[in-house]
Amino acid sequence: MKPSLKTGILPIEGAEPDYLLKIILVGDSGVGKTNLLSQFVRNQFNPESKTTIGVEFATRTIQLDGKTIKAQIWDTAGQERYRAITSAYYKGANGAMLMYDITNSISFNSLSKWLKEIRDNTDRKITVMLIGNKSDLANMRSITLTEAKNYAETENLLFLETSALDSTNVQQAFTTLISAILEESISSGIGISNGQKAGIKPKPGVSVGENENKCCK
């Protein structure tokens, strides 16, 4: 069942959000993490995008079912030499996008390694979405939809294919993940953080249980 989402860019810059979330992008180098983030935050794709060194992050504020959500999205390097650095930034994450390139079987075979790293360095209840990027190159596909869906089902992950190049499913991927994070917080009653740290952080007077959007894995 697909969630019913009412989304949009927050019209007032600097407005206090109802929720502050931290989302991490994880996967092999070259799968398109940086451009997926750029497409979501700036509606831009850079064909000459360089490999991320360490960690970079950007923010975007959206409206989802009447609530204002500010997402801090962290783009982590996929190269082995940066693993010790990037894993330190997993702490406090509410959600993760576990990414592979649908034309690159090696990136798909690396998913279990990355998923273990996510789960070892975050709360075990973190919401994870499997992202098969570069759907615009379907004619060069190495990983079938069935393979990816089976993996997602086995590991209890959300799943969607995207194209950072032509923006297919980019907005949907992020809004679906955000919706699922809030839903998990409501059902478990956990995830509130203090101060300005990322987390399910309602503004004063807003209860976590007030958000009633639905999302199914």
SULHU-V14531 format. One record per run of one state. SS is the DSSP state (a for helix, b for strand, c for the rest). FROM is the first residue (numbers start at 1). TO is the last residue. If there is no record, write none. Layout:
ss=SS from=FROM to=TO
ss=SS from=FROM to=TO
This chain:
ss=c from=1 to=6
ss=b from=7 to=9
ss=c from=10 to=18
ss=b from=19 to=27
ss=c from=28 to=32
ss=a from=33 to=42
ss=c from=43 to=54
ss=b from=55 to=64
ss=c from=65 to=66
ss=b from=67 to=76
ss=c from=77 to=79
ss=a from=80 to=90
ss=c from=91 to=94
ss=b from=95 to=101
ss=c from=102 to=104
ss=a from=105 to=109
ss=c from=110 to=110
ss=a from=111 to=121
ss=c from=122 to=126
ss=b from=127 to=133
ss=c from=134 to=134
ss=a from=135 to=140
ss=c from=141 to=144
ss=a from=145 to=155
ss=c from=156 to=157
ss=b from=158 to=161
ss=c from=162 to=169
ss=a from=170 to=188
ss=c from=189 to=191
ss=b from=192 to=192
ss=c from=193 to=198
ss=b from=199 to=200
ss=c from=201 to=207
ss=a from=208 to=210
ss=c from=211 to=217
